[in-house]
Amino acid sequence: MLKEKFFDEIASKISDAIANSPAKDVEKNVRAMMSSAFTRMDLVTREEFEIQQEVLARGREKLAELEARIAELEAKLHANNPQDGL
């Protein structure tokens, strides 16, 4: 138990030292630079990607339904007018 408390205190002191050191500023600057670079790359978020993926899947389903309906209507048309079909 004493060891756990000792390690917790050390971890806390290290965190405090880093928070008050230039390393924290470097981290903020690197994050800002990376964010700026990603913005220029015109990237999308995972959420935006998944939404577009769902929209595309629904579009494909609708296309398949419409293709099946067209095939059914063409079959009915050819059944009613067999001399017109090629």
N, CA, C and O atoms as CSV, one atom per row, in Angstrom:
chain,resi,resn,atom,element,x,y,z
A,1,MET,N,N,0.824,-1.184,0.000
A,1,MET,CA,C,0.000,0.000,0.000
A,1,MET,C,C,0.872,1.253,0.000
A,1,MET,O,O,0.561,2.246,-0.659
A,2,LEU,N,N,1.949,1.188,0.738
A,2,LEU,CA,C,2.872,2.316,0.809
A,2,LEU,C,C,3.499,2.568,-0.557
A,2,LEU,O,O,3.710,3.717,-0.944
A,3,LYS,N,N,3.799,1.485,-1.293
A,3,LYS,CA,C,4.385,1.624,-2.621
A,3,LYS,C,C,3.409,2.320,-3.576
A,3,LYS,O,O,3.808,3.178,-4.364
A,4,GLU,N,N,2.134,1.946,-3.496
A,4,GLU,CA,C,1.135,2.556,-4.383
A,4,GLU,C,C,1.032,4.049,-4.136
A,4,GLU,O,O,0.970,4.840,-5.077
A,5,LYS,N,N,1.014,4.432,-2.862
A,5,LYS,CA,C,0.932,5.848,-2.517
A,5,LYS,C,C,2.174,6.586,-3.011
A,5,LYS,O,O,2.079,7.702,-3.523
A,6,PHE,N,N,3.317,5.968,-2.859
A,6,PHE,CA,C,4.574,6.557,-3.297
A,6,PHE,C,C,4.545,6.802,-4.817
A,6,PHE,O,O,4.907,7.881,-5.286
A,7,PHE,N,N,4.108,5.780,-5.576
A,7,PHE,CA,C,4.061,5.914,-7.039
A,7,PHE,C,C,3.016,6.946,-7.460
A,7,PHE,O,O,3.230,7.683,-8.422
A,8,ASP,N,N,1.901,7.005,-6.756
A,8,ASP,CA,C,0.877,8.010,-7.059
A,8,ASP,C,C,1.413,9.420,-6.838
A,8,ASP,O,O,1.147,10.323,-7.631
A,9,GLU,N,N,2.170,9.605,-5.758
A,9,GLU,CA,C,2.740,10.920,-5.477
A,9,GLU,C,C,3.753,11.319,-6.545
A,9,GLU,O,O,3.780,12.466,-6.992
A,10,ILE,N,N,4.583,10.362,-6.947
A,10,ILE,CA,C,5.580,10.646,-7.984
A,10,ILE,C,C,4.883,10.990,-9.305
A,10,ILE,O,O,5.257,11.950,-9.978
A,11,ALA,N,N,3.878,10.208,-9.664
A,11,ALA,CA,C,3.147,10.473,-10.900
A,11,ALA,C,C,2.491,11.843,-10.853
A,11,ALA,O,O,2.489,12.567,-11.848
A,12,SER,N,N,1.939,12.201,-9.708
A,12,SER,CA,C,1.307,13.508,-9.550
A,12,SER,C,C,2.327,14.630,-9.692
A,12,SER,O,O,2.067,15.632,-10.358
A,13,LYS,N,N,3.492,14.458,-9.064
A,13,LYS,CA,C,4.537,15.486,-9.151
A,13,LYS,C,C,5.066,15.626,-10.572
A,13,LYS,O,O,5.340,16.736,-11.029
A,14,ILE,N,N,5.210,14.511,-11.267
A,14,ILE,CA,C,5.682,14.555,-12.662
A,14,ILE,C,C,4.649,15.268,-13.531
A,14,ILE,O,O,5.002,16.091,-14.374
A,15,SER,N,N,3.377,14.950,-13.323
A,15,SER,CA,C,2.309,15.606,-14.093
A,15,SER,C,C,2.295,17.097,-13.841
A,15,SER,O,O,2.149,17.889,-14.771
A,16,ASP,N,N,2.447,17.481,-12.584
A,16,ASP,CA,C,2.490,18.906,-12.244
A,16,ASP,C,C,3.692,19.588,-12.889
A,16,ASP,O,O,3.580,20.700,-13.406
A,17,ALA,N,N,4.831,18.923,-12.856
A,17,ALA,CA,C,6.041,19.504,-13.445
A,17,ALA,C,C,5.880,19.681,-14.946
A,17,ALA,O,O,6.294,20.700,-15.499
A,18,ILE,N,N,5.290,18.709,-15.600
A,18,ILE,CA,C,5.086,18.804,-17.052
A,18,ILE,C,C,4.076,19.889,-17.371
A,18,ILE,O,O,4.240,20.638,-18.334
A,19,ALA,N,N,3.026,19.974,-16.556
A,19,ALA,CA,C,1.999,20.995,-16.802
A,19,ALA,C,C,2.566,22.400,-16.680
A,19,ALA,O,O,2.100,23.319,-17.354
A,20,ASN,N,N,3.553,22.571,-15.837
A,20,ASN,CA,C,4.145,23.896,-15.634
A,20,ASN,C,C,5.431,24.107,-16.425
A,20,ASN,O,O,6.121,25.106,-16.225
A,21,SER,N,N,5.752,23.200,-17.297
A,21,SER,CA,C,7.021,23.303,-18.028
A,21,SER,C,C,6.779,23.709,-19.483
A,21,SER,O,O,5.638,23.718,-19.947
A,22,PRO,N,N,7.828,24.037,-20.181
A,22,PRO,CA,C,7.716,24.371,-21.603
A,22,PRO,C,C,7.234,23.187,-22.444
A,22,PRO,O,O,6.747,23.379,-23.557
A,23,ALA,N,N,7.365,21.987,-21.929
A,23,ALA,CA,C,6.901,20.814,-22.678
A,23,ALA,C,C,5.410,20.906,-22.970
A,23,ALA,O,O,4.958,20.484,-24.035
A,24,LYS,N,N,4.656,21.447,-22.047
A,24,LYS,CA,C,3.214,21.608,-22.248
A,24,LYS,C,C,2.949,22.586,-23.387
A,24,LYS,O,O,2.055,22.367,-24.204
A,25,ASP,N,N,3.731,23.669,-23.440
A,25,ASP,CA,C,3.585,24.629,-24.530
A,25,ASP,C,C,3.946,23.995,-25.868
A,25,ASP,O,O,3.295,24.250,-26.881
A,26,VAL,N,N,4.970,23.182,-25.864
A,26,VAL,CA,C,5.374,22.490,-27.093
A,26,VAL,C,C,4.240,21.580,-27.558
A,26,VAL,O,O,3.918,21.528,-28.744
A,27,GLU,N,N,3.647,20.873,-26.617
A,27,GLU,CA,C,2.530,19.979,-26.961
A,27,GLU,C,C,1.381,20.773,-27.576
A,27,GLU,O,O,0.816,20.360,-28.588
A,28,LYS,N,N,1.033,21.908,-26.975
A,28,LYS,CA,C,-0.050,22.744,-27.514
A,28,LYS,C,C,0.288,23.233,-28.909
A,28,LYS,O,O,-0.563,23.227,-29.798
A,29,ASN,N,N,1.540,23.662,-29.104
A,29,ASN,CA,C,1.943,24.154,-30.425
A,29,ASN,C,C,1.923,23.053,-31.477
A,29,ASN,O,O,1.493,23.277,-32.609
A,30,VAL,N,N,2.381,21.879,-31.109
A,30,VAL,CA,C,2.367,20.752,-32.052
A,30,VAL,C,C,0.931,20.389,-32.409
A,30,VAL,O,O,0.624,20.140,-33.574
A,31,ARG,N,N,0.062,20.359,-31.421
A,31,ARG,CA,C,-1.356,20.068,-31.696
A,31,ARG,C,C,-1.950,21.106,-32.642
A,31,ARG,O,O,-2.676,20.756,-33.573
A,32,ALA,N,N,-1.650,22.367,-32.412
A,32,ALA,CA,C,-2.162,23.439,-33.268
A,32,ALA,C,C,-1.635,23.298,-34.693
A,32,ALA,O,O,-2.389,23.465,-35.652
A,33,MET,N,N,-0.353,22.994,-34.837
A,33,MET,CA,C,0.230,22.819,-36.169
A,33,MET,C,C,-0.395,21.622,-36.884
A,33,MET,O,O,-0.699,21.694,-38.075
A,34,MET,N,N,-0.584,20.528,-36.156
A,34,MET,CA,C,-1.186,19.344,-36.764
A,34,MET,C,C,-2.630,19.610,-37.165
A,34,MET,O,O,-3.069,19.192,-38.237
A,35,SER,N,N,-3.361,20.299,-36.313
A,35,SER,CA,C,-4.741,20.640,-36.629
A,35,SER,C,C,-4.813,21.503,-37.880
A,35,SER,O,O,-5.667,21.294,-38.741
A,36,SER,N,N,-3.915,22.470,-37.974
A,36,SER,CA,C,-3.861,23.333,-39.150
A,36,SER,C,C,-3.524,22.528,-40.408
A,36,SER,O,O,-4.128,22.732,-41.461
A,37,ALA,N,N,-2.572,21.626,-40.294
A,37,ALA,CA,C,-2.185,20.794,-41.444
A,37,ALA,C,C,-3.336,19.904,-41.880
A,37,ALA,O,O,-3.585,19.748,-43.075
A,38,PHE,N,N,-4.038,19.321,-40.919
A,38,PHE,CA,C,-5.170,18.455,-41.257
A,38,PHE,C,C,-6.290,19.250,-41.918
A,38,PHE,O,O,-6.961,18.748,-42.820
A,39,THR,N,N,-6.492,20.477,-41.476
A,39,THR,CA,C,-7.512,21.326,-42.080
A,39,THR,C,C,-7.165,21.626,-43.536
A,39,THR,O,O,-8.035,21.592,-44.406
A,40,ARG,N,N,-5.902,21.917,-43.795
A,40,ARG,CA,C,-5.473,22.189,-45.176
A,40,ARG,C,C,-5.591,20.948,-46.057
A,40,ARG,O,O,-5.770,21.065,-47.270
A,41,MET,N,N,-5.492,19.780,-45.468
A,41,MET,CA,C,-5.591,18.542,-46.243
A,41,MET,C,C,-7.032,18.220,-46.625
A,41,MET,O,O,-7.278,17.297,-47.401
A,42,ASP,N,N,-7.976,18.970,-46.088
A,42,ASP,CA,C,-9.392,18.774,-46.386
A,42,ASP,C,C,-9.854,17.371,-45.997
A,42,ASP,O,O,-10.541,16.699,-46.766
A,43,LEU,N,N,-9.475,16.943,-44.810
A,43,LEU,CA,C,-9.865,15.643,-44.296
A,43,LEU,C,C,-11.260,15.713,-43.686
A,43,LEU,O,O,-11.739,16.789,-43.329
A,44,VAL,N,N,-11.898,14.564,-43.573
A,44,VAL,CA,C,-13.210,14.499,-42.928
A,44,VAL,C,C,-13.089,13.715,-41.636
A,44,VAL,O,O,-12.169,12.917,-41.454
A,45,THR,N,N,-14.031,13.957,-40.747
A,45,THR,CA,C,-14.031,13.228,-39.487
A,45,THR,C,C,-14.590,11.836,-39.708
A,45,THR,O,O,-15.226,11.567,-40.728
A,46,ARG,N,N,-14.355,10.965,-38.761
A,46,ARG,CA,C,-14.895,9.603,-38.827
A,46,ARG,C,C,-16.419,9.658,-38.897
A,46,ARG,O,O,-17.038,8.888,-39.631
A,47,GLU,N,N,-17.025,10.575,-38.128
A,47,GLU,CA,C,-18.486,10.705,-38.106
A,47,GLU,C,C,-19.012,11.090,-39.489
A,47,GLU,O,O,-19.980,10.502,-39.972
A,48,GLU,N,N,-18.379,12.074,-40.125
A,48,GLU,CA,C,-18.792,12.492,-41.465
A,48,GLU,C,C,-18.642,11.347,-42.464
A,48,GLU,O,O,-19.503,11.143,-43.320
A,49,PHE,N,N,-17.549,10.608,-42.348
A,49,PHE,CA,C,-17.307,9.475,-43.234
A,49,PHE,C,C,-18.390,8.420,-43.077
A,49,PHE,O,O,-18.906,7.903,-44.068
A,50,GLU,N,N,-18.736,8.098,-41.831
A,50,GLU,CA,C,-19.748,7.071,-41.584
A,50,GLU,C,C,-21.117,7.507,-42.078
A,50,GLU,O,O,-21.884,6.689,-42.586
A,51,ILE,N,N,-21.431,8.791,-41.933
A,51,ILE,CA,C,-22.710,9.299,-42.446
A,51,ILE,C,C,-22.766,9.140,-43.959
A,51,ILE,O,O,-23.769,8.669,-44.495
A,52,GLN,N,N,-21.707,9.525,-44.647
A,52,GLN,CA,C,-21.675,9.387,-46.102
A,52,GLN,C,C,-21.714,7.929,-46.530
A,52,GLN,O,O,-22.283,7.597,-47.570
A,53,GLN,N,N,-21.114,7.064,-45.732
A,53,GLN,CA,C,-21.141,5.633,-46.022
A,53,GLN,C,C,-22.574,5.113,-45.940
A,53,GLN,O,O,-22.992,4.308,-46.772
A,54,GLU,N,N,-23.330,5.572,-44.935
A,54,GLU,CA,C,-24.732,5.173,-44.799
A,54,GLU,C,C,-25.573,5.706,-45.955
A,54,GLU,O,O,-26.427,4.995,-46.485
A,55,VAL,N,N,-25.333,6.958,-46.345
A,55,VAL,CA,C,-26.067,7.546,-47.470
A,55,VAL,C,C,-25.799,6.738,-48.734
A,55,VAL,O,O,-26.726,6.447,-49.490
A,56,LEU,N,N,-24.552,6.377,-48.966
A,56,LEU,CA,C,-24.195,5.589,-50.138
A,56,LEU,C,C,-24.861,4.212,-50.101
A,56,LEU,O,O,-25.340,3.735,-51.130
A,57,ALA,N,N,-24.897,3.576,-48.948
A,57,ALA,CA,C,-25.528,2.257,-48.824
A,57,ALA,C,C,-27.020,2.347,-49.134
A,57,ALA,O,O,-27.564,1.490,-49.830
A,58,ARG,N,N,-27.683,3.388,-48.617
A,58,ARG,CA,C,-29.118,3.575,-48.912
A,58,ARG,C,C,-29.327,3.832,-50.399
A,58,ARG,O,O,-30.285,3.331,-50.989
A,59,GLY,N,N,-28.440,4.604,-51.003
A,59,GLY,CA,C,-28.538,4.857,-52.440
A,59,GLY,C,C,-28.381,3.583,-53.254
A,59,GLY,O,O,-29.086,3.380,-54.242
A,60,ARG,N,N,-27.463,2.732,-52.841
A,60,ARG,CA,C,-27.274,1.454,-53.543
A,60,ARG,C,C,-28.496,0.558,-53.395
A,60,ARG,O,O,-28.898,-0.112,-54.346
A,61,GLU,N,N,-29.088,0.545,-52.200
A,61,GLU,CA,C,-30.304,-0.253,-51.986
A,61,GLU,C,C,-31.430,0.240,-52.882
A,61,GLU,O,O,-32.123,-0.560,-53.511
A,62,LYS,N,N,-31.614,1.555,-52.942
A,62,LYS,CA,C,-32.664,2.142,-53.772
A,62,LYS,C,C,-32.414,1.832,-55.243
A,62,LYS,O,O,-33.352,1.517,-55.975
A,63,LEU,N,N,-31.166,1.916,-55.683
A,63,LEU,CA,C,-30.818,1.598,-57.056
A,63,LEU,C,C,-31.159,0.147,-57.381
A,63,LEU,O,O,-31.702,-0.143,-58.447
A,64,ALA,N,N,-30.842,-0.757,-56.468
A,64,ALA,CA,C,-31.154,-2.181,-56.680
A,64,ALA,C,C,-32.668,-2.388,-56.773
A,64,ALA,O,O,-33.141,-3.160,-57.606
A,65,GLU,N,N,-33.425,-1.696,-55.915
A,65,GLU,CA,C,-34.886,-1.802,-55.973
A,65,GLU,C,C,-35.425,-1.291,-57.303
A,65,GLU,O,O,-36.296,-1.918,-57.907
A,66,LEU,N,N,-34.910,-0.163,-57.754
A,66,LEU,CA,C,-35.366,0.411,-59.019
A,66,LEU,C,C,-34.984,-0.467,-60.207
A,66,LEU,O,O,-35.769,-0.620,-61.143
A,67,GLU,N,N,-33.789,-1.043,-60.177
A,67,GLU,CA,C,-33.389,-1.953,-61.251
A,67,GLU,C,C,-34.305,-3.170,-61.300
A,67,GLU,O,O,-34.691,-3.614,-62.381
A,68,ALA,N,N,-34.654,-3.710,-60.131
A,68,ALA,CA,C,-35.556,-4.864,-60.082
A,68,ALA,C,C,-36.935,-4.480,-60.608
A,68,ALA,O,O,-37.571,-5.253,-61.325
A,69,ARG,N,N,-37.389,-3.293,-60.251
A,69,ARG,CA,C,-38.707,-2.842,-60.715
A,69,ARG,C,C,-38.706,-2.648,-62.230
A,69,ARG,O,O,-39.674,-3.013,-62.898
A,70,ILE,N,N,-37.644,-2.084,-62.771
A,70,ILE,CA,C,-37.548,-1.898,-64.229
A,70,ILE,C,C,-37.549,-3.249,-64.928
A,70,ILE,O,O,-38.226,-3.425,-65.941
A,71,ALA,N,N,-36.801,-4.198,-64.397
A,71,ALA,CA,C,-36.765,-5.534,-64.998
A,71,ALA,C,C,-38.149,-6.165,-64.976
A,71,ALA,O,O,-38.563,-6.805,-65.942
A,72,GLU,N,N,-38.856,-5.984,-63.877
A,72,GLU,CA,C,-40.220,-6.535,-63.761
A,72,GLU,C,C,-41.153,-5.876,-64.780
A,72,GLU,O,O,-41.931,-6.562,-65.443
A,73,LEU,N,N,-41.078,-4.561,-64.904
A,73,LEU,CA,C,-41.928,-3.852,-65.869
A,73,LEU,C,C,-41.578,-4.239,-67.305
A,73,LEU,O,O,-42.469,-4.386,-68.142
A,74,GLU,N,N,-40.285,-4.405,-67.593
A,74,GLU,CA,C,-39.877,-4.830,-68.938
A,74,GLU,C,C,-40.384,-6.230,-69.232
A,74,GLU,O,O,-40.815,-6.517,-70.349
A,75,ALA,N,N,-40.334,-7.108,-68.228
A,75,ALA,CA,C,-40.836,-8.478,-68.418
A,75,ALA,C,C,-42.335,-8.461,-68.708
A,75,ALA,O,O,-42.807,-9.198,-69.573
A,76,LYS,N,N,-43.085,-7.624,-67.990
A,76,LYS,CA,C,-44.529,-7.515,-68.240
A,76,LYS,C,C,-44.793,-6.947,-69.629
A,76,LYS,O,O,-45.698,-7.407,-70.326
A,77,LEU,N,N,-44.015,-5.960,-70.031
A,77,LEU,CA,C,-44.179,-5.340,-71.340
A,77,LEU,C,C,-43.926,-6.360,-72.443
A,77,LEU,O,O,-44.680,-6.433,-73.414
A,78,HIS,N,N,-42.866,-7.143,-72.293
A,78,HIS,CA,C,-42.537,-8.152,-73.306
A,78,HIS,C,C,-43.541,-9.290,-73.294
A,78,HIS,O,O,-43.778,-9.904,-74.335
A,79,ALA,N,N,-44.131,-9.588,-72.164
A,79,ALA,CA,C,-45.155,-10.632,-72.100
A,79,ALA,C,C,-46.409,-10.195,-72.820
A,79,ALA,O,O,-47.082,-11.011,-73.449
A,80,ASN,N,N,-46.734,-8.906,-72.736
A,80,ASN,CA,C,-47.933,-8.380,-73.400
A,80,ASN,C,C,-47.692,-8.115,-74.881
A,80,ASN,O,O,-48.639,-8.179,-75.665
A,81,ASN,N,N,-46.477,-7.823,-75.287
A,81,ASN,CA,C,-46.131,-7.520,-76.675
A,81,ASN,C,C,-44.903,-8.326,-77.103
A,81,ASN,O,O,-43.822,-7.754,-77.240
A,82,PRO,N,N,-45.037,-9.625,-77.316
A,82,PRO,CA,C,-43.863,-10.448,-77.638
A,82,PRO,C,C,-43.223,-10.090,-78.971
A,82,PRO,O,O,-42.030,-10.342,-79.134
A,83,GLN,N,N,-43.931,-9.527,-79.919
A,83,GLN,CA,C,-43.363,-9.193,-81.214
A,83,GLN,C,C,-42.469,-7.968,-81.162
A,83,GLN,O,O,-41.658,-7.782,-82.070
A,84,ASP,N,N,-42.579,-7.111,-80.132
A,84,ASP,CA,C,-41.753,-5.898,-80.022
A,84,ASP,C,C,-40.372,-6.172,-79.460
A,84,ASP,O,O,-39.460,-5.374,-79.678
A,85,GLY,N,N,-40.184,-7.267,-78.746
A,85,GLY,CA,C,-38.922,-7.515,-78.063
A,85,GLY,C,C,-37.837,-8.008,-78.978
A,85,GLY,O,O,-38.101,-8.656,-79.990
A,86,LEU,N,N,-36.602,-7.692,-78.610
A,86,LEU,CA,C,-35.430,-8.180,-79.347
A,86,LEU,C,C,-34.610,-9.060,-78.475
A,86,LEU,O,O,-33.579,-9.573,-78.910
